[in-house]
Amino acid sequence: FIYNFNYKIYKEVKYFILTYLIILLVLTISRLLLEVNVSNNLISYFLIPIPISSMILSLLVTHNIALLCGTIISILAAIMYQGDIAALLFLFLNNAVAAFTTYKKTKRNDFISSGYIIGLTNIILVICIGLFKEINDIIWFITNIIAAFLNGVFASMISLAILPYLESAFKITTHQTLVDLCNLNHPLLKKLMTVAPGTYQHSLMVANLSEASAEAINADIILCRIGAYFHDIGKTKRPIFYTENQFSIENPHNSLTPRMSKLIIASHVKDGLELATKHRLPKVLHPFISEHHGTTLVSYFYAQAIQQKETKESTTLEEEFRYPGPKPQSKETGIVMLADSVEASIRSLEKPNANKIENRL
């Protein structure tokens, strides 16, 4: 299934190890609950924390794989209970609700809410199973309703508690981690705001454009926004060499050759990657720094070099004045590249209005 429908994950061994660990964990708990007779009224499979597998695998792998693995767990756990069809239905529906309620959820509060929704769903399932088995004991209903509701709530709490450790152990960046970077209090963003305020404002505008674009084409909205925040952090090293930071000062490029200016401008990509590594930014953000210009031409200084006739071979000269790349390798980095170009192009207009912007684009 993974090979055919998500080959990118298939190539990563860590996802297989994580998946098997979660399946083994839930099945081990199921087996232990089967051996422990807590109460004559309490049905032990109502305590199996199958939502843990759905929540963790939804966040760290994908939702469809989480649903598939939960289904496998449901079947195997039902076999432990002598093929009890009620156990299979309870666990399968419990897993499905957990997978669907965590779909595209990014905030921690969303997962707490999911725990309550799973708990309420479990109450309905317990009542249905009790009626199906023609149970008339009110104590049975009360005991199992409480157990099933707490199952959903505690599964959510446990998932959120162990999630950071699994992220760290398997080097996986989730939306939870990215959302933590949304508050603009990261040291790199504070430094960008202080030493390169023009670039900081530019990054915020690119983030807004990228988010709207990602929403329109069903790309990763959170990743686009955070990637846009950090795509130009390399400009903090030599901020005055970029036009957006030149406030009432002479342009330092006036005293440099076009080749030297190009080297300085293009170096913000390499500088940004070094800062990202130094400050331990998630690896998923590195492509936004290296790919947001692709292999485009540094056209202003290329035109200067042509005018100064620095070489007779314009093809060779053109290659010298290109960014090192690579070109965007995902929808998200492509969106940020386009948003970056659009924002920079519009910012260069004098007294921009709707007609000027449309003509420029």
Salt bridges, closest charged atoms under 4 A:
GLU35 OE2 - ARG31 NH2 3.12
ASP84 OD2 - LYS133 NZ 3.61
ASP180 OD2 - ARG108 NH2 3.49
GLU211 OE1 - ARG225 NH2 2.63
ASP220 OD2 - HIS175 NE2 2.81
ASP232 OD2 - HIS202 NE2 3.36
ASP232 OD2 - HIS231 NE2 3.15
ASP232 OD2 - LYS235 NZ 3.31
ASP232 OD1 - HIS268 NE2 3.35
ASP232 OD1 - HIS292 NE2 3.08
GLU244 OE2 - LYS235 NZ 2.99
GLU244 OE1 - ARG347 NH1 3.96
ASP271 OD1 - LYS237 NZ 3.63
ASP271 OD2 - ARG238 NH1 3.01
ASP271 OD1 - LYS270 NZ 3.95
GLU274 OE2 - LYS270 NZ 3.40
GLU310 OE1 - ARG259 NH1 2.38
GLU318 OE2 - ARG322 NH2 2.50
GLU319 OE2 - ARG322 NE 3.83
GLU320 OE1 - ARG259 NE 2.68
ASP340 OD1 - HIS202 NE2 2.64
ASP340 OD1 - HIS231 NE2 3.20
ASP340 OD2 - HIS293 ND1 3.99
GLU343 OE1 - HIS202 ND1 2.46
GLU343 OE1 - ARG347 NE 3.22
